[in-house]
Amino acid sequence: ANSVAGTVYSAAPNINPLKDAIVYAKVGNSFYGYGVSRTGGVYDVNNLAPGIYSFTCDRMGFRSAQRDTALTAANVVNFNFYLINVNPIGITIRKSLRPSGLIKTIRTRLTRTPI
């Protein structure tokens, strides 16, 4: 059986290992395996038959990354994923705000009307 292993990182400029990212293997619309990154960002997807797979890496707060790889008889393929951080709702948190000020800022941005 084949395995794919590697590390999941946040992309530049702050390259750090990412825990709890999901890496899954697909052929067409069928799923054949998955792995979850552990401490240090290390992941593995095991027991894959030979074939051409599309590997996708997902983690909340980051853009997905994808890579296609051909697996042959009984080998381990190593590659890393670098995920780009996204801010899905556009809220910027300022450290200088007290919690009540932060909540007021969020409500104003979401409703577009001052409180």
C-alpha positions as CSV (number, residue, x, y, z in Angstrom):
1,A,0.0,0.0,0.0
2,N,1.0,3.6,-0.6
3,S,1.3,6.5,1.8
4,V,1.6,10.3,1.5
5,A,3.1,12.3,4.3
6,G,4.4,15.7,5.0
7,T,3.8,18.9,6.9
8,V,1.1,21.6,6.7
9,Y,2.4,25.2,7.2
10,S,0.9,28.6,7.1
11,A,2.3,30.5,4.1
12,A,4.8,33.4,4.1
13,P,5.4,35.8,5.7
14,N,4.7,33.8,8.9
15,I,5.6,30.2,8.1
16,N,4.4,28.1,11.0
17,P,3.3,24.5,11.3
18,L,-0.5,24.1,11.4
19,K,-2.3,21.5,13.6
20,D,-5.8,20.2,12.7
21,A,-5.6,20.6,8.9
22,I,-7.4,17.9,7.0
23,V,-5.6,16.3,4.0
24,Y,-7.7,14.0,1.9
25,A,-7.2,11.9,-1.2
26,K,-9.7,11.8,-4.1
27,V,-9.9,10.2,-7.5
28,G,-12.6,12.0,-9.4
29,N,-15.5,12.5,-7.0
30,S,-14.6,9.5,-4.8
31,F,-12.7,9.8,-1.5
32,Y,-10.0,7.2,-0.7
33,G,-8.4,8.4,2.5
34,Y,-7.6,11.3,4.8
35,G,-5.2,12.4,7.5
36,V,-5.3,15.2,10.1
37,S,-2.2,17.2,10.9
38,R,-0.9,16.8,14.4
39,T,1.4,18.9,16.6
40,G,4.1,20.3,14.4
41,G,1.8,20.2,11.3
42,V,2.8,16.6,10.4
43,Y,0.2,14.5,8.5
44,D,-0.1,11.2,6.7
45,V,-2.6,9.5,4.5
46,N,-2.1,5.7,4.5
47,N,-3.2,2.5,2.7
48,L,-3.8,4.0,-0.8
49,A,-3.8,1.8,-3.9
50,P,-1.7,2.7,-6.9
51,G,-3.3,5.5,-9.0
52,I,-3.4,9.2,-9.7
53,Y,-4.8,11.1,-6.7
54,S,-5.8,14.7,-6.1
55,F,-4.8,15.7,-2.5
56,T,-6.6,18.6,-0.9
57,C,-5.6,20.3,2.3
58,D,-8.2,22.3,4.2
59,R,-8.1,24.2,7.5
60,M,-10.6,26.8,8.9
61,G,-9.3,30.3,8.3
62,F,-7.1,29.3,5.4
63,R,-7.4,28.8,1.7
64,S,-7.4,25.2,0.5
65,A,-4.4,23.9,-1.4
66,Q,-4.4,21.0,-3.9
67,R,-1.8,18.8,-5.5
68,D,-2.1,15.9,-7.9
69,T,0.3,12.9,-7.5
70,A,0.7,9.5,-9.1
71,L,1.3,6.7,-6.6
72,T,3.0,3.5,-7.7
73,A,3.4,0.2,-5.9
74,A,4.3,0.4,-2.2
75,N,5.9,3.7,-1.8
76,V,5.8,6.8,0.4
77,V,5.5,10.2,-1.3
78,N,6.4,13.3,0.8
79,F,5.2,16.8,0.1
80,N,4.2,19.8,2.2
81,F,1.3,22.2,2.0
82,Y,1.5,25.9,2.5
83,L,-1.9,27.5,3.3
84,I,-2.7,31.2,2.9
85,N,-4.5,32.8,5.8
86,V,-7.8,34.5,5.1
87,N,-10.1,36.7,7.1
88,P,-13.5,35.5,6.1
89,I,-15.7,38.3,7.4
90,G,-13.2,41.2,7.2
91,I,-13.0,42.1,10.9
92,T,-9.7,43.5,12.0
93,I,-9.1,43.2,15.8
94,R,-7.2,46.1,17.3
95,K,-5.3,45.3,20.5
96,S,-6.0,48.8,21.9
97,L,-9.7,48.3,22.1
98,R,-11.4,47.2,25.3
99,P,-13.8,44.3,24.8
100,S,-16.9,46.6,24.9
101,G,-15.3,48.8,22.2
102,L,-14.5,45.7,20.1
103,I,-18.1,44.5,20.2
104,K,-19.3,47.9,19.3
105,T,-16.9,48.0,16.3
106,I,-18.0,44.6,15.1
107,R,-21.7,45.4,15.4
108,T,-21.1,48.7,13.5
109,R,-19.3,46.9,10.7
110,L,-21.8,44.1,10.4
111,T,-24.9,46.3,10.5
112,R,-23.3,49.5,9.0
113,T,-25.2,51.6,11.6
114,P,-23.5,53.0,14.7
115,I,-24.8,51.8,18.1
